[in-house]
Amino acid sequence: MTYAIIGSGAIGSALARQFARSSIEVQIANSRGPDSLADLVAELGSYITPTTLPEALKADTVILAIPFMAVADAVQGSAQWNGRIVVDATNAIDFPAFTPKDLGGRSSTEIVAEMVPGARVVKAFNTLPAAVLASDPAQDGGRRVLFVSGNHASANADIASLIERLGFAPITLGGLNQGGLLQQFGAPLVAQNLIKLR
Ligand SMILES: NC(=O)c1ccc[n+]([C@@H]2O[C@H](COP(=O)([O-])OP(=O)(O)OC[C@H]3O[C@@H](n4cnc5c(N)ncnc54)[C@H](OP(=O)(O)O)[C@@H]3O)[C@@H](O)[C@H]2O)c1
């Protein structure tokens, strides 16, 4: 299983830090190219490989850690998805108001899924502030919770397993029009920093 993170800002860097901490290899790309990632790689070490956006889009699992409005542009160069996994860590936000984007009641990840036809799309890694996501998931005798939603049970299970390997406690909520709505920006599960005991 190959992993790639697209986006090296607050969330992309937080995720890369957790992959490095867990000794899991991951590629990372942004809009500026691999050279711009030299400092991050120097800090996090050899499990993190800087790459180009087109290369990152070839991974078995592609994690979108970019603005919601940038997704269509970022994924346009992808080859066939053929059942590969796309993890949507984006939040659909109107700036500068910092309010939920009006999506007519739809799940933001269903909209992302339309941009990656043939991918198995999972919503995860979007509910915690970046600084919390970057911090040690072992806390107060338990593990920090990350939510998982998606319409493909096998992909949900793969990402829940990844979340376990990263040291967090996954809670799988269900499909995008159920759990996805609960964990998207403006919904009750966003910014809930929960610890699961045992
Ligand atoms: N910050 C948080 O606490 C937080 C929490 C939960 C969820 N989120 C969500 O996570 C996502 C990322 O947020 P962030 O705070 O990490 O943003 P950020 O710090 O502004 O970083 C955004 C990253 O996306 C990259 N990017 C933008 N357009 C791109 C494109 N077309 N192709 C490739 N890369 C592109 C940028 O590349 P360059 O570096 O080259 O500019 C940058 O690395 C957003 O959807 C946000 O709503 C954020």
PDBQT file of the ligand as one rigid body, heavy atoms in Angstrom, charges set to zero:
ROOT
HETATM    1  N1  LIG A 201      -5.807  24.031   9.600  1.00  0.00    +0.000 N 
HETATM    2  C1  LIG A 201      -6.633  23.280  10.330  1.00  0.00    +0.000 C 
HETATM    3  O1  LIG A 201      -6.585  23.310  11.584  1.00  0.00    +0.000 OA
HETATM    4  C2  LIG A 201      -7.607  22.357   9.656  1.00  0.00    +0.000 A 
HETATM    5  C3  LIG A 201      -8.329  21.454  10.430  1.00  0.00    +0.000 A 
HETATM    6  C4  LIG A 201      -9.165  20.512   9.821  1.00  0.00    +0.000 A 
HETATM    7  C5  LIG A 201      -9.298  20.520   8.439  1.00  0.00    +0.000 A 
HETATM    8  N2  LIG A 201      -8.620  21.447   7.691  1.00  0.00    +0.000 N 
HETATM    9  C6  LIG A 201      -8.806  21.412   6.251  1.00  0.00    +0.000 C 
HETATM   10  O2  LIG A 201      -7.634  20.829   5.692  1.00  0.00    +0.000 OA
HETATM   11  C7  LIG A 201      -7.384  21.413   4.416  1.00  0.00    +0.000 C 
HETATM   12  C8  LIG A 201      -5.978  21.991   4.424  1.00  0.00    +0.000 C 
HETATM   13  O3  LIG A 201      -5.949  23.016   5.396  1.00  0.00    +0.000 OA
HETATM   14  P1  LIG A 201      -4.556  23.646   5.865  1.00  0.00    +0.000 P 
HETATM   15  O4  LIG A 201      -4.873  24.460   7.071  1.00  0.00    +0.000 OA
HETATM   16  O5  LIG A 201      -3.509  22.607   5.938  1.00  0.00    +0.000 OA
HETATM   17  O6  LIG A 201      -4.243  24.637   4.645  1.00  0.00    +0.000 OA
HETATM   18  P2  LIG A 201      -2.879  25.370   4.306  1.00  0.00    +0.000 P 
HETATM   19  O7  LIG A 201      -1.987  25.417   5.498  1.00  0.00    +0.000 OA
HETATM   20  O8  LIG A 201      -3.243  26.649   3.635  1.00  0.00    +0.000 OA
HETATM   21  O9  LIG A 201      -2.185  24.400   3.234  1.00  0.00    +0.000 OA
HETATM   22  C9  LIG A 201      -2.817  24.138   2.019  1.00  0.00    +0.000 C 
HETATM   23  C10 LIG A 201      -1.908  23.256   1.174  1.00  0.00    +0.000 C 
HETATM   24  O10 LIG A 201      -2.630  22.927  -0.008  1.00  0.00    +0.000 OA
HETATM   25  C11 LIG A 201      -1.731  23.032  -1.106  1.00  0.00    +0.000 C 
HETATM   26  N3  LIG A 201      -2.482  23.290  -2.330  1.00  0.00    +0.000 N 
HETATM   27  C12 LIG A 201      -3.397  24.257  -2.574  1.00  0.00    +0.000 A 
HETATM   28  N4  LIG A 201      -3.861  24.160  -3.827  1.00  0.00    +0.000 NA
HETATM   29  C13 LIG A 201      -3.217  23.095  -4.377  1.00  0.00    +0.000 A 
HETATM   30  C14 LIG A 201      -3.257  22.492  -5.666  1.00  0.00    +0.000 A 
HETATM   31  N5  LIG A 201      -4.075  22.921  -6.639  1.00  0.00    +0.000 N 
HETATM   32  N6  LIG A 201      -2.437  21.438  -5.902  1.00  0.00    +0.000 NA
HETATM   33  C15 LIG A 201      -1.603  20.969  -4.923  1.00  0.00    +0.000 A 
HETATM   34  N7  LIG A 201      -1.539  21.498  -3.681  1.00  0.00    +0.000 NA
HETATM   35  C16 LIG A 201      -2.331  22.549  -3.437  1.00  0.00    +0.000 A 
HETATM   36  C17 LIG A 201      -0.831  24.180  -0.742  1.00  0.00    +0.000 C 
HETATM   37  O11 LIG A 201       0.325  24.121  -1.549  1.00  0.00    +0.000 OA
HETATM   38  P3  LIG A 201       1.542  25.171  -1.373  1.00  0.00    +0.000 P 
HETATM   39  O12 LIG A 201       2.201  24.805  -0.066  1.00  0.00    +0.000 OA
HETATM   40  O13 LIG A 201       2.406  24.899  -2.539  1.00  0.00    +0.000 OA
HETATM   41  O14 LIG A 201       0.908  26.535  -1.354  1.00  0.00    +0.000 OA
HETATM   42  C18 LIG A 201      -0.595  23.922   0.749  1.00  0.00    +0.000 C 
HETATM   43  O15 LIG A 201       0.483  23.033   0.935  1.00  0.00    +0.000 OA
HETATM   44  C19 LIG A 201      -8.464  22.462   4.186  1.00  0.00    +0.000 C 
HETATM   45  O16 LIG A 201      -9.508  21.905   3.436  1.00  0.00    +0.000 OA
HETATM   46  C20 LIG A 201      -8.939  22.780   5.593  1.00  0.00    +0.000 C 
HETATM   47  O17 LIG A 201     -10.283  23.235   5.623  1.00  0.00    +0.000 OA
HETATM   48  C21 LIG A 201      -7.769  22.347   8.265  1.00  0.00    +0.000 A 
ENDROOT
TORSDOF 0
